């Protein structure tokens, strides 16, 4: 039996020992109809209006923190104009995070740490330690990558509540050492895993080793098909690489995928594919979702993506989508057209998804 199931069983046994009268939770007998999630978001993510702010930090020091495990929390501030027009100043701690971008970017990826008492009556109230997804370099192309990835999070939110909410910021980066504003670029804050799990009435698990039989089939295929849609192979459920696992009250595990900058839909100039895979560029799609035994699950997922197609494409015509350059929008939608051709042609869907799945039993 897989490690994830053994540890889950031990957790249940321990709970029963402390509360013998409590009923044991049973795994859902119908994976096609998982319990619906509560889609209420933290107030910060209720609005899609970008926040214009100045982010002041010691840029030299944060650039020097190349080891995310040992990097210290450093002082910074976020300032913005409040509803009355007065400047609101929010102190925040920051530290570096990530792997590739941490080592290769002029501005490394950052995690924010808000103190609850300092955010009261501010737009950032309710946030704890969210990720800030910021530009790698002060260049238009890299800002477009941020906006492209932001769009992919918005798409995933249309598909499933088991996805991270995001909110855009227009940040001016000010160096506290030189007292100069370096540049102004778009960035976004990503919903924290614990918040995502809570609104899905779920718990976050850090257990690695999940295989095909561990995931609730519908959500497992949904995540896999989404990654196929955007051309992302930079993820692995078993290793929890760019994947989180949440366990819902039924006992089922749902995968939550994130970090899409290496996807074909973004097509960043720095993005590469694992040399062990049978593709050469990120624009080539390769399905890396787990197999499921019930073929109707795939059809349900294809129907879901077809149902959401108009809403997905509309994201590229709304005010946030129009922040992307027209040629980027055109290229992205053509890329999605190729995906829809695959899932709506049974022969192609079978060959590229159903027969390409991982972990066949």
N, C-alpha and C positions, 0 to 999 in steps of 0.2 A: 504494500500500500504506500502511496506517495507520502512524502514528509509532510506536506501541507495538510493532508487529511489526518495524519497521526496526531499532529500538534493541535488541530482543531478538536479532535476527539478528546484529547487530554484536557483541553479548556472546558469542554462541556461536562466531563466527569467531575472536574474540580468544582464547577458551579453547582452541580447537583448535590455534591457532598455538603456544601454550605447552605443549601436551601432545598431539602429533600421534597418539600411539598410543591415546589415550582415545576410546571410542566416542561418537559424537554422540548427544545426547538427541533422541528423536523425539516428536512430539506424539501423544497417544493417538488411535488410530484408532476407538475406540468410546467416544464421550462419555457413553454411558448408564452406563458402569461405571468411573468414575474411581477411582484408587487409594485405598483406604480410609485414613483418617488415624489417627494415633496419638492417642488421646483422653486420654492421661495429662496431668493438670494439675499446675501448680506446687503445692507443698504448701499454700500459703496458701489456695488455692481448693478444696482437697479437702473441706473442711468447709463446711457451710451455717450453722453456729451463728454468730449475730451476735456481734461483738466489742464489748464495752463499754469505751470509752476516753475520756480527756480530751485534747482537742486544744488546745494552748496556742500562740497566735501573736499578733502585734501586729495587731489587727483594723483599726485605723485606717489603718495603712500598706498592708495588703493591699487594703483597699477603695479606696485611692487609686491603685493600680496598674491603670489603665484601658487600657493598651496591652500586650497579651500579648507582642508582639514585643520590646518594650524593657523589660518588667518584670524587676526583679532577683529573684534567689533570696533569700528571707528565712528567718531562723532560726525554727524552731518545734519543738515536742516532742509526742509521743504517749505517754501513760502509761496503763497498764492493770494489772490484778491478774494476776500470773502463777499457774501451777499451785499453787505453794506458798502463795499468798496475798500474797506480797510484791509491792510495787509495782515494775513494770518501766518504765523510762524510756527512750524511743527518740528520739534527736535526729533531726530531719528538716528538709530545706530545702523551702520552698514558693514557688510563684509562680502568678500568675493565668494563666488560659487562656480560650479561648472567644471568642464574638462577641456574640450578643444578651444572654446572661446576664451577661457581663462588664460590659456597659454599664448593665444595668437592675436587677440584683439587689442586695439589701442585703449578702448574702454571695456574693462572686463565685465562679465555678467555679475549682477549684484543681488544680494538678499537684503531686504529692509527689516528693521526690528523696531516696531512702534511700542512705546509705553502707553498703556491704556489711559492713564490720567492725563497724558499730554495731547491726546487726540480728541478728547471730549469737545463736542460742539464744533468739530472740524470735519471736513469732507472725508478724512481718513479714519474716522472713528469706526471701531469694530475690526480693523486689520491688526494682525499680530506680527507674523514674520513672512510676508509674501515675497515672491520673486519679482524682481524688476527685470523685464526683458528689454534691453536697451540696444542701441546700435553698436556694432563692432568697431566701425571706423566712421570718422566724420566725412562721409561721402554720400551723395544722393542715392547711389545704388544700394548701399548698406541700410539706409533708412527705408528704402523700398522693401528690402528683405524683412525688416521688422513689421511693416504694414502688411506684407503678404502673409507672414506667419500669423499675425493678428486676425486676418480674415479666416484662416483655417480654423482657429479656435472658435470663431463665430459660427462657422459651418458645423463644426462638431456639436456645438450647443443646440443647433437646430435638430440634430439627429438623435441625441440622447441626453438626458439629465446627468448621466454619469460622465461628465465632462467639465473642464475648468472654465468658469466664467472669467472674462477679461475686461479691463477698462483702459482706454487709451489716455496717455498724457502727452502734452507738448512741453518738453523739459528744456530749460536753459541750464546748462552745466556750468557752474561757477566754481573756480578753484579757490579754496579758502586760503591757500598759501600765497598766491599771486594777486588775489582780489580781482581777478579778471573773469569775465564770462567767456568760456571757450567756444561754445557753439550752442545752437538750439535744434533739437531733433525730436521726433516722435519716439515714444517708448510705451510699454504697457505693463500694468500690474496683473498678475495671474492669481486667481483664487487659490487659497491654501488647501492642501489635501484634506486636512481635518475638517475644514468648513464644507468641502464638497461631500465628504463622507456623512457628515451630520445631516445635511439637507436631503440625503438619500436614505436616511434612517439606517445608516450602515456604520461599520467600524473599519478603520484602516489597518491593514495587516502588512508587516514587513517580511513575511515568510517567503523565501525564494523556493523555486523548484516546481511551480505549478505546471501541470501538463494538460493535455487535451481533455481529460476527464474531470478536471478540477473546476473549469469555468462553466458558468451558466451558458448554455449554447447560444441563445439569441444574442446576448450581449457580447459573447466572445466573437461571433461572426460579424456583428456590427462594427466592433473595433477593427477587426481585420480588413473588412471591406472599405472602411473609411481610410485606413492607411494605404490600401491599394489605390483608392480613388486619388489621393494626393501624391502617390508615388513615393511613399516613405518606407524604407527598409531598416531605418536606424532605431529599432526597438526589439525587445525580446521579453515575453511574459515570464519565462522561467527564471531569468536573471534579474527581473524587475528593472530592465534597462529602458528608460523613458516610458515606464508603465507603473501604475499603482494598482494594487488590488484592494477592493473594498468588499466586505462581507455583509450582505443584507440580512434582515431578520429571518428569511427563509433558510439561511445557511448557505446560500449560493454565493459564489465569488464572481464579481464583475470586474473586468479590466478597465482601467482609465488610462488612455494614452495621452502623451503630451510631448512637447519639444519637437517642432516640425520644420526647423530651419534647414535640415538636410534632405527635405523632400523635393521631389521633382516639380511640384507646384510652385515652390519658392525658387528653385533652380539657382541657388547661391553659387557664386563663382568658386567658393572654397569647399563646396559640398562634394564628398566622394562616397563611394560605396565600398562595403566590405569586400576585399579581393576574393573571399571565399564564395561569394555569391555569383550566380551565372548571368549577371548583368554588368555592363561597363559604365553606365552613367546613371545619375539619379533620375533622369527623365524616363528611363525604362522601368516599367512596372513589374513588380514581383510580389505575389501574394504570400505573406508570411503569417497568416492566421492559422490557428489550429483547425483540424478537421472535426466535423460533427457527423454523427451517424444518420441523422434525419435530414434528407435532402430538402424537405420543405422549409427548413430554417433558412437556407440560402434564399429561397424564393420570397420569404417574408422580409428579409433584409433588402433584397433588390427592390421590392415594392415600396419599402420605406424610403429608399433613396430616390426612387422615381416620384413618389409623393412630394418629397421635399425639393425636387429639382428647381422649380420656379423660384422658391424662396431662397435657395442657395445662390442662384444666378442674380437674383435681385440684390443680394448683399454687395455686389460689385457695381450697382447703379445708385446705391443710396449715398448720403453724404460721406460716410466713412470709407466706402468703397471708392469714391471719387478722389480720395487722397492718393490712390495709385495712379501711375501714368497710364494713359489710354492703351499704349502698346502692351503694357504688362497685363492689363485687364483682358485684352483680346487674346493674348497668348495663354493666359490661365484658363479662360473659358473654352478655348479650343482643346486644351489638355483635358478638361473635364468632359468635353464632348466625346473624346476617345474612350473614357471610362464608361459613359452611358451606352456607347455602342457595344461594349463588351457585355455589360450586365443584361442588355436587352436582346442579345443574340445568344440563344441557348448553347450553341456549339462553342462559341467563344467563352462564355461564362463557365462552362464545364471544364474546358481546357485550361483556362487561365486562373480560375479560382477554385472550383470544387475539386479538381484533380491535382491542383498545385499546392493544396493545403499541407500543413506540417503535422507530423505525428499520426499518420494513417494507422488505423488499427485493423 
